[in-house]
Amino acid sequence: MKSYGWKDLLTDAAIIAVVAGFVLVVVGSFPEFLGKSVPFLK
């Protein structure tokens, strides 16, 4: 197992931030679709 450095941590954090932002945009764009398909979110 290789060492886990700060650069790896920053890279993972950036990827997670981009993915989370994309998910938030998708969820924000389709609230009525998600409300119909995923009723337990309400």
MODELLER restraints for C-alpha pairs under 7 A, 6 or more apart:
rsr = mdl.restraints
at = mdl.atoms
